[in-house]
Amino acid sequence: MQILQAKRYNEIASLMRQMKVDPYGIKIMVPKALTFLMRLNSLSNVAANILKQEMLSLGGDAAITKDAITGKAKKTDCLLIGNLSQFRSLHSKLSFQPFGLAKLSQEISLGLNNYQRDIFIIELGRYKLSLREGNPKIMGVINLTPDSFSGDGLYQAKDCSLTSIIRYAQKIAADGADIIDVGGESSRPGAKPLPVKEELKRTIPVIKILAKKIKVPISIDTYKPEVAKQALSQGAVLVNDISGLKNPKMAKVIAEFKAGVVIMHMQGVPKTMQKNPQYTCLLEEIMTYLDKAINKAVSSGIDRQKIIIDPGIGFGKTPNNNLEILKQLQALRILGRPIMAGVSRKSFIGKILNTPVQERINGTIASCVMAAENGASILRVHDVKEVKEALKIFSRINQ
C-alpha cells in the first residue's frame, strides 16, 4: 500500500500509464486527481454565495466568511476547493452568470491554465532557451563592480584586466551557466546610483568581446535605457531590469531590439530599500506589481513570450519576507511567465546560518533547490559549478 503525492498533471498521467490504464480513462481521471486551492479576494457576498453553492453542487467547496453567508458582510475573500475537473465544470456554469461571475470564470480558467504551464520556449537573438519545470537554467553572474554585496565584484580583484574578466566569463560558461549576466552597478542595500558613463565603461567592452567568445546568451543587468541600448547593440539579448521597467524608455529600447527582459519586483530603490520594508499581503502585492509590469511591457511592444519575472528576493524584503517568497514561489506561476529567483549568497542565508558572504554556498544550494522545487525556471547564481551539480541531482530525481 502507498499514499502518493503527485502535484503535476504529467506525474499523475505517468503513474496511470505505468498501470496500463486506458488512454481515454487517463484523460478523464487525471483532472479528478489534480486538486487546487484558489483564493479570491474581496468578492461581493452575493457572488461568493453563488460560488459556494456552485462548487458544492460539483462536489467541491468554497470557504467564505461567516458574515457573508448571513449577508452581514458585504465583501469577503473566498477559498475555492476542488479538482481540475470541477473547476472546468465551474467555468461552464458561471459563463453566463451575473454579478461579475462570468468575467471571474474567465480569470479562473486563465489562471489555472497559466499555473499548469511547465514549458516555456524563449527566443533570444540566435539562441532558443527551453525552460522546463524541474530542470531550471542557470544565470551566471559577472559583477563588474568594486562594491558587490556578494564579495565577487571583479573590480576589487588584483587582476581586473579585460582579459581576466573574459577568462572568468568563459570559465562560468564552461561550468554550466546557461546565461551570462553582466552588471556594472552594485544593487546591494545602501548602494548609490552609478553615473551612466561609468557603467558603460565597465560593461560595454566586456559584452562586445563576450558576444564573440561564448556560445550562451548574454544579459545586461541594468535599469538604465542608455546602458541597455548599447549593450543590446553589442550582442546582449536580454535585459535584467531590477526596477521592473519603471523607466518607460527602457521598454521601448527592449522592444526596438526584440530582446528579452527580466522584470523584477523591488520596493523602493537600492539606497533605501532595506529601511523598514513593509507589506500588507506580500505575495499578492508582488503579483499585482508584476502583472501590471507585464501588461505595460506588452503594450510597449515587448513580446510577451520573451518576458521573465523575478519576485526580487532581498530587494526591499525582510528575511522572513524572503523565506515566504521562496516557500510560496509557485503562486507566481498564475502570471503565466517563467520565474527567475536570485537567492545566491543573500543576507537571509547569512542570518540563518550566521555566516559571512564567502561561506554561504551550502545555504545558497539549499535555497536554489527549494526555488527549483517551487517553480523557478532560472536561478541567478555566483557559484555556478556547485549549484549546477546540485540541480543535476534534483532534475534527475524529478525525471
VEXTOR-766793 format. One record per residue (C-alpha): residue in three letters; x, y, z. Coordinates in Angstrom, 2 decimals, decimal comma. Each point is the difference from the previous one (the first is absolute). Example, Ala and Ser with C-alpha at 12.3 -4.5 7.8 and 13.67 -1.06 7.14 Angstrom:
<sites>
<site res="ALA" x="12,30" y="-4,50" z="7,80"/>
<site res="SER" x="1,37" y="3,44" z="-0,66"/>
</sites>
This chain:
<sites>
<site res="MET" x="0,00" y="0,00" z="0,00"/>
<site res="GLN" x="1,22" y="3,51" z="-0,86"/>
<site res="ILE" x="-1,29" y="3,51" z="0,59"/>
<site res="LEU" x="1,22" y="2,10" z="-2,90"/>
<site res="GLN" x="0,54" y="3,71" z="-0,39"/>
<site res="ALA" x="-0,12" y="1,11" z="-3,62"/>
<site res="LYS" x="-0,19" y="3,75" z="-0,63"/>
<site res="ARG" x="0,23" y="0,11" z="-3,78"/>
<site res="TYR" x="-2,19" y="-1,18" z="-2,87"/>
<site res="ASN" x="2,80" y="-1,96" z="-1,67"/>
<site res="GLU" x="0,94" y="-1,79" z="3,24"/>
<site res="ILE" x="-3,52" y="-1,33" z="0,44"/>
<site res="ALA" x="-0,33" y="-0,93" z="-3,66"/>
<site res="SER" x="3,33" y="-1,82" z="0,13"/>
<site res="LEU" x="-1,09" y="-1,96" z="3,06"/>
<site res="MET" x="-3,18" y="-1,12" z="-1,78"/>
<site res="ARG" x="1,91" y="-0,95" z="-3,15"/>
<site res="GLN" x="2,29" y="-2,21" z="2,11"/>
<site res="MET" x="-3,17" y="-1,77" z="1,18"/>
<site res="LYS" x="-1,06" y="-0,43" z="-3,64"/>
<site res="VAL" x="-3,14" y="2,08" z="0,50"/>
<site res="ASP" x="-1,96" y="0,61" z="-3,21"/>
<site res="PRO" x="1,07" y="3,34" z="-1,62"/>
<site res="TYR" x="-3,60" y="1,19" z="-0,06"/>
<site res="GLY" x="-0,31" y="-0,79" z="3,70"/>
<site res="ILE" x="3,21" y="1,93" z="0,72"/>
<site res="LYS" x="-1,40" y="3,05" z="-1,75"/>
<site res="ILE" x="-3,12" y="-0,15" z="2,18"/>
<site res="MET" x="1,60" y="-0,90" z="3,32"/>
<site res="VAL" x="3,12" y="2,20" z="0,17"/>
<site res="PRO" x="-2,05" y="3,22" z="0,39"/>
<site res="LYS" x="-1,85" y="-1,68" z="2,88"/>
<site res="ALA" x="3,29" y="-0,74" z="1,77"/>
<site res="LEU" x="1,51" y="3,46" z="-0,43"/>
<site res="THR" x="-1,29" y="2,21" z="2,82"/>
<site res="PHE" x="0,31" y="3,74" z="0,60"/>
<site res="LEU" x="-0,64" y="2,61" z="2,67"/>
<site res="MET" x="-0,75" y="3,34" z="-1,64"/>
<site res="ARG" x="-0,36" y="3,19" z="2,04"/>
<site res="LEU" x="-2,14" y="2,84" z="-1,35"/>
<site res="ASN" x="0,09" y="3,34" z="1,77"/>
<site res="SER" x="-2,77" y="2,46" z="0,82"/>
<site res="LEU" x="-3,01" y="-1,55" z="-1,73"/>
<site res="SER" x="-3,53" y="1,26" z="0,57"/>
<site res="ASN" x="-1,93" y="-2,19" z="2,42"/>
<site res="VAL" x="-2,47" y="-0,81" z="-2,78"/>
<site res="ALA" x="2,70" y="-1,23" z="-2,39"/>
<site res="ALA" x="1,73" y="-1,93" z="2,79"/>
<site res="ASN" x="-3,18" y="-1,80" z="1,02"/>
<site res="ILE" x="-0,75" y="-0,96" z="-3,59"/>
<site res="LEU" x="3,56" y="-1,30" z="-0,38"/>
<site res="LYS" x="-0,37" y="-2,08" z="3,14"/>
<site res="GLN" x="-3,25" y="-1,55" z="-1,16"/>
<site res="GLU" x="1,37" y="-0,76" z="-3,45"/>
<site res="MET" x="3,13" y="-1,62" z="1,40"/>
<site res="LEU" x="-2,07" y="-2,09" z="2,43"/>
<site res="SER" x="-2,18" y="-1,17" z="-2,86"/>
<site res="LEU" x="3,13" y="-1,21" z="-1,79"/>
<site res="GLY" x="1,37" y="-1,82" z="3,03"/>
<site res="GLY" x="2,48" y="2,71" z="0,93"/>
<site res="ASP" x="-0,37" y="2,81" z="2,52"/>
<site res="ALA" x="0,73" y="3,65" z="0,68"/>
<site res="ALA" x="0,99" y="1,53" z="3,33"/>
<site res="ILE" x="-1,32" y="3,52" z="0,66"/>
<site res="THR" x="-0,42" y="2,14" z="3,08"/>
<site res="LYS" x="-2,95" y="-0,92" z="2,23"/>
<site res="ASP" x="-1,50" y="3,50" z="-0,22"/>
<site res="ALA" x="-0,12" y="-0,21" z="-3,80"/>
<site res="ILE" x="-2,28" y="-3,00" z="0,23"/>
<site res="THR" x="-2,50" y="1,98" z="2,12"/>
<site res="GLY" x="0,41" y="3,13" z="-2,13"/>
<site res="LYS" x="1,46" y="2,01" z="2,89"/>
<site res="ALA" x="3,33" y="0,39" z="-1,80"/>
<site res="LYS" x="-0,24" y="1,55" z="-3,46"/>
<site res="LYS" x="3,49" y="-1,17" z="-1,05"/>
<site res="THR" x="1,91" y="-3,20" z="0,65"/>
<site res="ASP" x="3,07" y="-1,90" z="-1,14"/>
<site res="CYS" x="-0,73" y="-3,43" z="-1,40"/>
<site res="LEU" x="2,03" y="-3,22" z="0,00"/>
<site res="LEU" x="-1,10" y="-2,33" z="-2,79"/>
<site res="ILE" x="0,70" y="-3,69" z="0,65"/>
<site res="GLY" x="-0,22" y="-2,45" z="-2,85"/>
<site res="ASN" x="1,68" y="-2,11" z="-2,65"/>
<site res="LEU" x="0,75" y="1,02" z="-3,57"/>
<site res="SER" x="-3,07" y="-1,78" z="-1,31"/>
<site res="GLN" x="-2,24" y="1,92" z="2,42"/>
<site res="PHE" x="1,60" y="3,33" z="-0,90"/>
<site res="ARG" x="-0,58" y="-0,70" z="-3,70"/>
<site res="SER" x="-3,66" y="-0,68" z="0,72"/>
<site res="LEU" x="-0,20" y="3,12" z="2,14"/>
<site res="HIS" x="1,26" y="2,06" z="-2,94"/>
<site res="SER" x="-2,85" y="-1,29" z="-2,15"/>
<site res="LYS" x="-2,61" y="0,66" z="2,71"/>
<site res="LEU" x="1,16" y="3,57" z="0,65"/>
<site res="SER" x="0,42" y="1,07" z="-3,62"/>
<site res="PHE" x="-3,38" y="1,74" z="-0,14"/>
<site res="GLN" x="-0,46" y="0,92" z="3,66"/>
<site res="PRO" x="-0,54" y="3,62" z="1,17"/>
<site res="PHE" x="1,76" y="1,84" z="2,86"/>
<site res="GLY" x="3,36" y="-0,08" z="-1,83"/>
<site res="LEU" x="0,17" y="-3,81" z="0,17"/>
<site res="ALA" x="0,28" y="-0,46" z="-3,78"/>
<site res="LYS" x="3,15" y="2,12" z="-0,08"/>
<site res="LEU" x="1,30" y="-1,69" z="3,14"/>
<site res="SER" x="-0,44" y="-3,42" z="-1,63"/>
<site res="GLN" x="2,24" y="1,13" z="-2,88"/>
<site res="GLU" x="2,65" y="1,18" z="2,46"/>
<site res="ILE" x="-0,18" y="-3,27" z="1,95"/>
<site res="SER" x="0,41" y="-2,04" z="-3,18"/>
<site res="LEU" x="2,96" y="2,12" z="-1,21"/>
<site res="GLY" x="1,64" y="-0,16" z="3,41"/>
<site res="LEU" x="-0,24" y="-3,80" z="0,15"/>
<site res="ASN" x="1,35" y="-0,35" z="-3,54"/>
<site res="ASN" x="2,93" y="2,27" z="0,85"/>
<site res="TYR" x="0,68" y="-1,81" z="3,26"/>
<site res="GLN" x="0,23" y="-3,38" z="-1,71"/>
<site res="ARG" x="2,35" y="1,16" z="-2,73"/>
<site res="ASP" x="3,37" y="-1,70" z="0,44"/>
<site res="ILE" x="1,86" y="0,73" z="-3,25"/>
<site res="PHE" x="1,06" y="3,38" z="-1,40"/>
<site res="ILE" x="2,00" y="0,57" z="-3,18"/>
<site res="ILE" x="1,72" y="3,39" z="-0,05"/>
<site res="GLU" x="1,78" y="1,21" z="-3,12"/>
<site res="LEU" x="2,88" y="2,35" z="0,79"/>
<site res="GLY" x="1,77" y="1,09" z="-3,15"/>
<site res="ARG" x="1,62" y="-3,08" z="-1,52"/>
<site res="TYR" x="-0,66" y="-1,98" z="3,16"/>
<site res="LYS" x="-3,06" y="-1,99" z="1,01"/>
<site res="LEU" x="-0,44" y="-0,77" z="3,70"/>
<site res="SER" x="-2,23" y="-2,91" z="0,96"/>
<site res="LEU" x="-1,15" y="0,57" z="3,56"/>
<site res="ARG" x="-1,55" y="-3,07" z="1,59"/>
<site res="GLU" x="-1,39" y="-0,47" z="3,48"/>
<site res="GLY" x="2,33" y="-2,13" z="2,10"/>
<site res="ASN" x="3,02" y="0,75" z="-2,19"/>
<site res="PRO" x="0,91" y="3,67" z="0,55"/>
<site res="LYS" x="2,61" y="1,93" z="-1,95"/>
<site res="ILE" x="2,84" y="1,84" z="1,70"/>
<site res="MET" x="0,79" y="3,67" z="-0,46"/>
<site res="GLY" x="3,65" y="0,53" z="0,92"/>
<site res="VAL" x="0,87" y="3,38" z="1,52"/>
<site res="ILE" x="2,83" y="2,28" z="-1,11"/>
<site res="ASN" x="0,21" y="2,97" z="2,35"/>
<site res="LEU" x="2,19" y="2,71" z="-1,53"/>
<site res="THR" x="-0,07" y="1,96" z="3,23"/>
<site res="PRO" x="2,35" y="0,70" z="2,91"/>
<site res="ASP" x="-2,82" y="-0,09" z="2,58"/>
<site res="SER" x="-2,19" y="-3,05" z="-0,69"/>
<site res="PHE" x="-1,78" y="-1,34" z="3,11"/>
<site res="SER" x="1,02" y="-3,53" z="-0,99"/>
<site res="GLY" x="3,72" y="0,72" z="0,18"/>
<site res="ASP" x="0,59" y="-1,07" z="-3,62"/>
<site res="GLY" x="0,21" y="3,44" z="-1,60"/>
<site res="LEU" x="2,74" y="-0,43" z="-2,59"/>
<site res="TYR" x="1,12" y="3,61" z="0,34"/>
<site res="GLN" x="1,32" y="-0,77" z="3,47"/>
<site res="ALA" x="2,14" y="-2,90" z="-1,24"/>
<site res="LYS" x="3,75" y="0,41" z="-0,34"/>
<site res="ASP" x="-0,21" y="-0,66" z="-3,73"/>
<site res="CYS" x="-3,09" y="1,77" z="-1,37"/>
<site res="SER" x="1,24" y="0,25" z="-3,58"/>
<site res="LEU" x="-2,39" y="-0,54" z="-2,88"/>
<site res="THR" x="1,83" y="-3,24" z="-0,79"/>
<site res="SER" x="-0,54" y="-1,40" z="3,51"/>
<site res="ILE" x="-3,67" y="0,97" z="-0,04"/>
<site res="ILE" x="-0,55" y="-1,77" z="-3,33"/>
<site res="ARG" x="1,86" y="-3,04" z="1,34"/>
<site res="TYR" x="-2,27" y="-0,05" z="3,07"/>
<site res="ALA" x="-3,12" y="0,21" z="-2,19"/>
<site res="GLN" x="1,25" y="-2,89" z="-2,13"/>
<site res="LYS" x="0,60" y="-2,02" z="3,16"/>
<site res="ILE" x="-3,52" y="0,38" z="1,38"/>
<site res="ALA" x="-1,42" y="-0,78" z="-3,45"/>
<site res="ALA" x="2,08" y="-3,19" z="-0,01"/>
<site res="ASP" x="-1,20" y="-0,72" z="3,55"/>
<site res="GLY" x="-3,56" y="-0,11" z="-1,27"/>
<site res="ALA" x="-1,45" y="3,51" z="-0,13"/>
<site res="ASP" x="-2,83" y="0,13" z="-2,54"/>
<site res="ILE" x="-0,08" y="3,82" z="0,04"/>
<site res="ILE" x="2,75" y="2,49" z="0,92"/>
<site res="ASP" x="-1,26" y="3,07" z="1,88"/>
<site res="VAL" x="2,34" y="3,00" z="-0,22"/>
<site res="GLY" x="-0,51" y="2,86" z="2,45"/>
<site res="GLY" x="1,99" y="3,17" z="0,62"/>
<site res="GLU" x="-1,92" y="1,55" z="2,92"/>
<site res="SER" x="-0,41" y="-1,54" z="3,43"/>
<site res="SER" x="-3,60" y="-0,38" z="1,18"/>
<site res="ARG" x="0,96" y="-0,95" z="3,56"/>
<site res="PRO" x="-2,02" y="1,64" z="2,80"/>
<site res="GLY" x="1,18" y="3,59" z="0,46"/>
<site res="ALA" x="1,72" y="0,19" z="-3,39"/>
<site res="LYS" x="0,06" y="3,39" z="-1,71"/>
<site res="PRO" x="-0,86" y="0,39" z="-3,70"/>
<site res="LEU" x="2,92" y="-0,22" z="-2,42"/>
<site res="PRO" x="0,44" y="2,58" z="-2,79"/>
<site res="VAL" x="-1,01" y="-1,32" z="-3,41"/>
<site res="LYS" x="3,43" y="0,75" z="-1,46"/>
<site res="GLU" x="1,76" y="-2,17" z="2,60"/>
<site res="GLU" x="-2,48" y="-2,86" z="-0,39"/>
<site res="LEU" x="0,51" y="0,03" z="-3,76"/>
<site res="LYS" x="3,78" y="0,00" z="0,47"/>
<site res="ARG" x="-0,20" y="-3,07" z="2,21"/>
<site res="THR" x="-2,45" y="-2,12" z="-1,98"/>
<site res="ILE" x="0,03" y="0,72" z="-3,75"/>
<site res="PRO" x="3,61" y="-1,05" z="-0,80"/>
<site res="VAL" x="-0,62" y="-3,30" z="1,81"/>
<site res="ILE" x="-3,28" y="-0,70" z="-1,80"/>
<site res="LYS" x="1,51" y="0,87" z="-3,37"/>
<site res="ILE" x="2,69" y="-2,67" z="0,39"/>
<site res="LEU" x="-2,14" y="-2,57" z="1,81"/>
<site res="ALA" x="-2,62" y="0,00" z="-2,76"/>
<site res="LYS" x="2,69" y="-1,38" z="-2,33"/>
<site res="LYS" x="1,75" y="-2,28" z="2,51"/>
<site res="ILE" x="-2,78" y="-1,98" z="1,70"/>
<site res="LYS" x="-2,96" y="-1,99" z="-1,27"/>
<site res="VAL" x="-2,59" y="0,89" z="2,63"/>
<site res="PRO" x="-2,36" y="3,00" z="0,07"/>
<site res="ILE" x="1,25" y="3,15" z="1,72"/>
<site res="SER" x="-2,16" y="2,04" z="2,35"/>
<site res="ILE" x="0,64" y="3,60" z="1,05"/>
<site res="ASP" x="-0,88" y="0,70" z="3,63"/>
<site res="THR" x="-1,12" y="3,64" z="-0,11"/>
<site res="TYR" x="-2,98" y="2,27" z="0,52"/>
<site res="LYS" x="1,39" y="2,75" z="-2,24"/>
<site res="PRO" x="-1,35" y="0,13" z="-3,59"/>
<site res="GLU" x="3,25" y="1,53" z="-1,29"/>
<site res="VAL" x="2,05" y="-2,92" z="1,32"/>
<site res="ALA" x="-2,51" y="-2,58" z="-1,23"/>
<site res="LYS" x="0,00" y="1,48" z="-3,50"/>
<site res="GLN" x="3,77" y="-0,15" z="-0,40"/>
<site res="ALA" x="0,20" y="-3,47" z="1,55"/>
<site res="LEU" x="-2,66" y="-1,35" z="-2,36"/>
<site res="SER" x="1,73" y="1,60" z="-2,98"/>
<site res="GLN" x="3,23" y="-1,80" z="0,97"/>
<site res="GLY" x="-1,48" y="-3,49" z="0,35"/>
<site res="ALA" x="-2,02" y="-0,24" z="3,20"/>
<site res="VAL" x="-3,45" y="-1,56" z="-0,56"/>
<site res="LEU" x="-1,63" y="0,33" z="3,42"/>
<site res="VAL" x="-0,50" y="2,94" z="2,39"/>
<site res="ASN" x="-0,14" y="-0,78" z="3,72"/>
<site res="ASP" x="-1,78" y="3,08" z="1,40"/>
<site res="ILE" x="-0,17" y="0,13" z="3,81"/>
<site res="SER" x="-2,32" y="3,02" z="-0,19"/>
<site res="GLY" x="-2,72" y="-1,95" z="-1,79"/>
<site res="LEU" x="-0,11" y="2,33" z="-3,04"/>
<site res="LYS" x="-0,73" y="3,09" z="2,07"/>
<site res="ASN" x="1,72" y="2,11" z="-2,64"/>
<site res="PRO" x="-2,37" y="-0,01" z="-3,02"/>
<site res="LYS" x="2,96" y="0,45" z="-2,36"/>
<site res="MET" x="1,35" y="-3,40" z="1,03"/>
<site res="ALA" x="-2,98" y="-1,90" z="-1,39"/>
<site res="LYS" x="0,34" y="1,87" z="-3,32"/>
<site res="VAL" x="3,69" y="-0,94" z="-0,26"/>
<site res="ILE" x="-0,73" y="-3,67" z="0,71"/>
<site res="ALA" x="-2,83" y="-0,03" z="-2,54"/>
<site res="GLU" x="2,19" y="1,70" z="-2,62"/>
<site res="PHE" x="2,63" y="-2,75" z="0,26"/>
<site res="LYS" x="-2,59" y="-2,80" z="0,36"/>
<site res="ALA" x="1,88" y="-1,02" z="3,13"/>
<site res="GLY" x="-1,09" y="-1,96" z="3,05"/>
<site res="VAL" x="-0,53" y="1,55" z="3,42"/>
<site res="VAL" x="0,05" y="-1,01" z="3,64"/>
<site res="ILE" x="-2,53" y="2,13" z="1,89"/>
<site res="MET" x="0,79" y="0,08" z="3,71"/>
<site res="HIS" x="-2,00" y="1,21" z="2,98"/>
<site res="MET" x="1,74" y="2,41" z="2,36"/>
<site res="GLN" x="-1,47" y="2,14" z="2,76"/>
<site res="GLY" x="1,85" y="3,33" z="-0,10"/>
<site res="VAL" x="3,51" y="0,42" z="-1,43"/>
<site res="PRO" x="3,28" y="-1,70" z="1,00"/>
<site res="LYS" x="1,13" y="2,95" z="2,12"/>
<site res="THR" x="-3,06" y="-0,17" z="2,29"/>
<site res="MET" x="-1,78" y="-3,30" z="-0,78"/>
<site res="GLN" x="1,05" y="-1,76" z="3,22"/>
<site res="LYS" x="-1,12" y="2,80" z="2,32"/>
<site res="ASN" x="-3,06" y="-1,60" z="1,59"/>
<site res="PRO" x="-1,69" y="-1,64" z="-3,02"/>
<site res="GLN" x="-3,69" y="-0,71" z="0,71"/>
<site res="TYR" x="-2,78" y="-1,91" z="-1,74"/>
<site res="THR" x="-3,67" y="-0,60" z="0,75"/>
<site res="CYS" x="-0,14" y="-3,15" z="-2,15"/>
<site res="LEU" x="3,46" y="-0,82" z="-1,35"/>
<site res="LEU" x="-0,70" y="-2,46" z="-2,84"/>
<site res="GLU" x="-3,12" y="1,79" z="-1,16"/>
<site res="GLU" x="1,82" y="3,34" z="-0,20"/>
<site res="ILE" x="2,90" y="-1,55" z="-1,91"/>
<site res="MET" x="-2,34" y="-1,73" z="-2,46"/>
<site res="THR" x="-2,05" y="3,17" z="-0,56"/>
<site res="TYR" x="3,19" y="1,98" z="-0,66"/>
<site res="LEU" x="1,36" y="-2,59" z="-2,44"/>
<site res="ASP" x="-3,34" y="-0,43" z="-1,78"/>
<site res="LYS" x="-0,20" y="3,75" z="-0,65"/>
<site res="ALA" x="3,62" y="0,06" z="-1,16"/>
<site res="ILE" x="-0,61" y="-2,89" z="-2,42"/>
<site res="ASN" x="-2,99" y="1,79" z="-1,52"/>
<site res="LYS" x="2,01" y="3,23" z="-0,23"/>
<site res="ALA" x="2,82" y="-1,85" z="-1,77"/>
<site res="VAL" x="-2,35" y="-1,61" z="-2,52"/>
<site res="SER" x="-1,77" y="3,30" z="-0,71"/>
<site res="SER" x="3,45" y="1,52" z="-0,67"/>
<site res="GLY" x="0,73" y="-2,59" z="-2,68"/>
<site res="ILE" x="1,92" y="-2,65" z="1,97"/>
<site res="ASP" x="-0,85" y="-3,56" z="-1,02"/>
<site res="ARG" x="-1,83" y="-1,66" z="2,92"/>
<site res="GLN" x="1,81" y="-3,25" z="-0,81"/>
<site res="LYS" x="3,33" y="1,70" z="0,81"/>
<site res="ILE" x="-0,97" y="1,17" z="3,49"/>
<site res="ILE" x="1,41" y="-1,60" z="3,16"/>
<site res="ILE" x="-1,12" y="1,02" z="3,51"/>
<site res="ASP" x="2,02" y="0,27" z="3,21"/>
<site res="PRO" x="-1,55" y="0,58" z="3,47"/>
<site res="GLY" x="3,12" y="1,88" z="1,10"/>
<site res="ILE" x="1,21" y="-2,01" z="2,97"/>
<site res="GLY" x="2,07" y="2,34" z="2,17"/>
<site res="PHE" x="-1,23" y="3,15" z="-1,73"/>
<site res="GLY" x="-2,13" y="1,89" z="2,51"/>
<site res="LYS" x="-0,78" y="-3,17" z="1,95"/>
<site res="THR" x="0,56" y="-1,15" z="3,58"/>
<site res="PRO" x="1,66" y="-3,40" z="0,64"/>
<site res="ASN" x="-3,43" y="-1,48" z="0,75"/>
<site res="ASN" x="-1,40" y="1,57" z="-3,19"/>
<site res="ASN" x="2,73" y="-1,78" z="-1,96"/>
<site res="LEU" x="-0,82" y="-3,35" z="1,61"/>
<site res="GLU" x="-3,70" y="0,46" z="-0,69"/>
<site res="ILE" x="0,71" y="0,78" z="-3,67"/>
<site res="LEU" x="2,10" y="-3,14" z="-0,34"/>
<site res="LYS" x="-2,65" y="-2,13" z="1,69"/>
<site res="GLN" x="-2,85" y="1,44" z="-2,09"/>
<site res="LEU" x="1,93" y="0,56" z="-3,25"/>
<site res="GLN" x="-2,36" y="-2,22" z="-1,98"/>
<site res="ALA" x="-2,75" y="2,59" z="0,55"/>
<site res="LEU" x="1,69" y="2,17" z="-2,65"/>
<site res="ARG" x="-0,67" y="-2,66" z="-2,63"/>
<site res="ILE" x="-3,52" y="1,37" z="-0,33"/>
<site res="LEU" x="1,52" y="2,91" z="-1,96"/>
<site res="GLY" x="0,91" y="-2,40" z="-2,79"/>
<site res="ARG" x="3,66" y="0,97" z="-0,37"/>
<site res="PRO" x="3,21" y="-1,82" z="1,01"/>
<site res="ILE" x="1,35" y="0,90" z="3,43"/>
<site res="MET" x="3,57" y="0,98" z="0,81"/>
<site res="ALA" x="1,24" y="-0,10" z="3,58"/>
<site res="GLY" x="3,14" y="1,67" z="1,31"/>
<site res="VAL" x="0,87" y="-1,50" z="3,39"/>
<site res="SER" x="3,75" y="-0,37" z="-0,42"/>
<site res="ARG" x="1,98" y="1,04" z="3,10"/>
<site res="LYS" x="-2,87" y="2,23" z="1,18"/>
<site res="SER" x="-0,02" y="1,47" z="3,51"/>
<site res="PHE" x="-2,95" y="-2,11" z="1,19"/>
<site res="ILE" x="2,24" y="-3,06" z="-0,42"/>
<site res="GLY" x="2,69" y="1,71" z="2,06"/>
<site res="LYS" x="-2,48" y="0,84" z="2,76"/>
<site res="ILE" x="-1,25" y="-3,57" z="0,25"/>
<site res="LEU" x="3,45" y="-1,62" z="-0,10"/>
<site res="ASN" x="1,91" y="2,84" z="1,63"/>
<site res="THR" x="2,57" y="-0,07" z="-2,78"/>
<site res="PRO" x="1,82" y="2,67" z="-2,05"/>
<site res="VAL" x="-0,63" y="0,34" z="-3,73"/>
<site res="GLN" x="2,88" y="-2,24" z="-1,04"/>
<site res="GLU" x="-1,34" y="-2,92" z="2,08"/>
<site res="ARG" x="-3,59" y="-0,11" z="-1,25"/>
<site res="ILE" x="0,38" y="-2,64" z="-2,73"/>
<site res="ASN" x="-1,89" y="-2,70" z="1,95"/>
<site res="GLY" x="-2,86" y="2,38" z="0,76"/>
<site res="THR" x="-0,01" y="1,16" z="-3,61"/>
<site res="ILE" x="-0,29" y="-3,56" z="-1,31"/>
<site res="ALA" x="-2,84" y="-0,83" z="2,40"/>
<site res="SER" x="-1,85" y="3,18" z="-0,99"/>
<site res="CYS" x="0,53" y="-0,64" z="-3,71"/>
<site res="VAL" x="-1,34" y="-3,54" z="0,23"/>
<site res="MET" x="-3,05" y="1,24" z="1,93"/>
<site res="ALA" x="-0,58" y="2,71" z="-2,61"/>
<site res="ALA" x="0,24" y="-2,60" z="-2,76"/>
<site res="GLU" x="-2,44" y="-2,30" z="1,79"/>
<site res="ASN" x="-2,46" y="2,87" z="0,36"/>
<site res="GLY" x="-0,01" y="1,09" z="-3,61"/>
<site res="ALA" x="3,11" y="2,02" z="-0,87"/>
<site res="SER" x="1,07" y="-0,46" z="-3,63"/>
<site res="ILE" x="3,19" y="2,07" z="0,31"/>
<site res="LEU" x="2,36" y="0,39" z="2,96"/>
<site res="ARG" x="2,38" y="2,95" z="0,13"/>
<site res="VAL" x="3,16" y="-1,13" z="1,80"/>
<site res="HIS" x="3,63" y="0,82" z="0,68"/>
<site res="ASP" x="1,19" y="-3,56" z="0,67"/>
<site res="VAL" x="-0,95" y="-1,55" z="-3,32"/>
<site res="LYS" x="1,74" y="-3,37" z="0,17"/>
<site res="GLU" x="-1,19" y="-0,85" z="3,50"/>
<site res="VAL" x="-3,63" y="0,94" z="-0,65"/>
<site res="LYS" x="0,04" y="-1,72" z="-3,41"/>
<site res="GLU" x="1,06" y="-3,27" z="1,61"/>
<site res="ALA" x="-2,68" y="0,25" z="2,70"/>
<site res="LEU" x="-2,66" y="0,70" z="-2,63"/>
<site res="LYS" x="1,16" y="-2,92" z="-2,10"/>
<site res="ILE" x="-0,87" y="-2,34" z="2,88"/>
<site res="PHE" x="-3,27" y="1,86" z="0,60"/>
<site res="SER" x="-0,98" y="-0,25" z="-3,68"/>
<site res="ARG" x="0,91" y="-3,68" z="-0,24"/>
<site res="ILE" x="-2,22" y="-0,78" z="3,01"/>
<site res="ASN" x="-2,87" y="1,89" z="-1,63"/>
<site res="GLN" x="0,46" y="-1,86" z="-3,26"/>
</sites>
